Every structure is written in C-alpha cells, then in structure tokens.
Amino acid sequence: MTLSAFHQDQVVDIPQGAQRVARSEFCENAALYYPGFALTVQGHPEFREPYLRDLAKLRAGQVFSQAEAEAAEASYDRADTAADLVRVLKSLLLEQETRAGS
C-alpha cells in the first residue's frame, strides 16, 4: 500500500489491544487495527496529488529542507494505492459484521 505521509508525529508504541497491520521505512506503526473498534493510519489517503505538491512547496525551507521537498514532489509521480486501504477497511467491516451476526 502506498500512501502519502506528511507529518512529524507518529505512533511509536502500539497501544494495548491494537495490532500492527502496516509499516514503512519511515513509520514502524503505519496502520493499527483495534479489533471491533477502529483502524488508524499514519498516512493521508485524503490528500490528493495537487494538494500534496502545493503543500510541499509551501513547507519547503520551513518545516523541512528544500531537498526533502524536492524528494517529496518526485514521489508524487508514483501512483498511490489509497483504493487498497478502502479494500482493507471493507474487509475489516465485513468481518466485524459477520462476527456480530453470529
């Protein structure tokens, strides 16, 4: 799954009851599943490419270096797979619904 991450904070310790379902080089706990309750992701599936490009330009030299901004912009040419996240959510919700109906 490829999602854009644009943050400085991240979950470093998995809370009790949570299960890691995704990780990345940048974020060890990129997505956590709380069975019967929630799925959390550190990336931003809601951010689309035009917004990300503008955000990188706006923050360059402030929040991160110009080189980091350029690397971020280059990464936006890769297709993100936010649709994969939708499939994961659907699967988890259907699983929960099946358990509740049993």
N, C-alpha and C positions, 0 to 999 in steps of 0.2 A: 504494500500500500504506500503510495506517495502522497503526502500532504505537506502543505507549506507550514512551517513553524516560524513564528515571528514573536518571540517572547524572550524575556530574560529569566523568568521564574519557571520552575518546573518541580514536579513531584520527585523527590529523591528517596523517600521511604514509602513503601507500599503500606497503606493503612490496613488494619486488621479486617479480614473478611474480603479484601479485594484480591483479584487475580490479574497479573500482567498478561495482556493479550497482544501487545505490540511494543517494540523497542526500536531505537535507531542509534546511530553513532552519536548523535547529539543528545538524545534523551533516552535514558535507560527504561523509563516508565512512560512510554509514549501513549499508551492506552491501557486503561484499567477497567475491569469488569467487576461490578459489585452484584453478585447473583441475586436476581429477584428485585433489584433496585435501580441500577444505573450502569451506563458505560460512559467513561470520560476519555477524552482525547486531548493531547497537548498541542496537536497541530490545529490548523484553522481551515476546515473544509469549506467554510462560508466565504473565505477570501478568494476572489477570482483574480485572474492574471492581471487585468488592467489596474485593479486596486493595489495589488502587490507591487507592481512596477512603480506606481506613484508613491507608495509608502516607502519603498527602498530609496527613492530619490530624495524624499522629504527628510529621512533619518540619516542619510549619508553624512558623515563627518560630525554627527551629534551623538546618536545612540551607538553607532558602530562606524568603523573606518570606511573610507571610500572604496578600498579594495574589497572589503566584506560586502558592501552594497553592490559592487560590480559582480561579485560571485553570486550573490542572491539573484540579481537580474538575469544572469546567464542560466541559472537553474530553472527559471520560469518557462524556458523553452521545452523542458521535459513535460510530458503530459502528467497531470496529477490524476490520481485514481480515487477521487472522493466517492465515486459511484461504488467502489469496493466497500467503503465504510457503510454506505446505505445497505448493501447486502449483508454485512456483518450485523448491523442493527436489526434488520428484518429477521435474520436467523435467530438472534437472541430473543426478540419479542415473540416470535412464533414458538420457540422453545418454552418460554415463560407461560404463554397461553396454553400450551399443551399440558404443562405441569399443573396449572391452575384448574384445567378441566378434568384432570384425572381424579 
